[in-house]
Amino acid sequence: MRFKRRKKIVGNIRYEIILYWSTEDQAFIAEVPELAGCAADGATYQEALAEVEVVIREWIETAQELGRPVPAPRGRLLYA
């Protein structure tokens, strides 16, 4: 049953993800500004993106289990 709920959440990931190289960490960092503390890293761009998608699902699942609000995705927040 838990798997089914996660599966449902996966399709709803529409949060802005900021991906950048960190010289200090020697890794790509993926941050989700709309979800406080939601970030991941990876040796490659693709790995950081895959990891942050897992973290987003876990962030949402944890918030729901604790009865905390999950912010609706607002789309593009920052401009280059």
C-alpha positions in Angstrom: 0.0 0.0 0.0 2.8 2.4 0.8 4.3 1.8 -2.7 1.0 2.8 -4.4 1.0 6.1 -2.6 4.5 6.8 -3.6 3.7 5.9 -7.2 0.9 8.5 -7.1 3.2 11.2 -5.8 5.8 10.6 -8.5 3.6 11.8 -11.3 2.9 15.1 -9.4 6.5 16.4 -9.2 6.3 19.9 -10.7 8.6 21.8 -8.4 11.4 24.0 -9.7 14.8 22.3 -9.4 18.0 24.4 -9.4 21.0 22.3 -10.5 24.5 23.6 -10.3 28.1 22.5 -9.9 29.7 22.9 -6.4 33.5 23.2 -6.5 33.6 23.0 -2.7 31.6 19.7 -2.7 33.0 18.4 -6.1 29.4 17.4 -7.0 26.3 18.6 -8.7 23.8 20.1 -6.3 20.0 20.0 -6.9 17.9 22.2 -4.7 14.1 22.6 -4.5 13.5 26.2 -3.3 9.7 25.6 -2.6 10.4 22.7 -0.2 12.5 23.8 2.8 15.7 21.8 3.1 15.0 19.7 0.0 18.2 19.1 -1.8 20.4 16.3 -3.1 23.8 15.9 -4.8 25.4 13.6 -7.4 28.6 13.0 -9.2 26.8 13.8 -12.5 24.0 16.1 -13.5 21.7 13.1 -14.1 22.6 11.5 -10.8 21.8 14.7 -8.9 18.5 15.0 -10.7 17.5 11.4 -10.0 18.5 11.8 -6.3 16.5 15.0 -5.8 13.4 13.4 -7.4 13.6 10.7 -4.6 14.1 13.4 -2.0 11.1 15.4 -3.3 8.9 12.3 -3.0 10.2 11.6 0.5 9.8 15.2 1.6 6.1 15.2 0.4 5.4 11.8 2.0 6.9 12.9 5.4 5.0 16.1 5.4 1.7 14.2 4.7 2.4 11.7 7.4 3.0 14.5 9.9 -0.1 16.4 8.8 1.9 19.3 7.5 1.0 21.3 4.5 2.6 20.5 1.1 3.0 23.7 -0.9 1.5 23.6 -4.4 4.2 24.0 -7.1 4.3 27.5 -8.4 6.4 26.9 -11.5 9.5 29.0 -12.4 10.6 31.1 -9.4 14.0 32.4 -10.5 15.2 34.0 -13.7 18.7 33.8 -15.2 
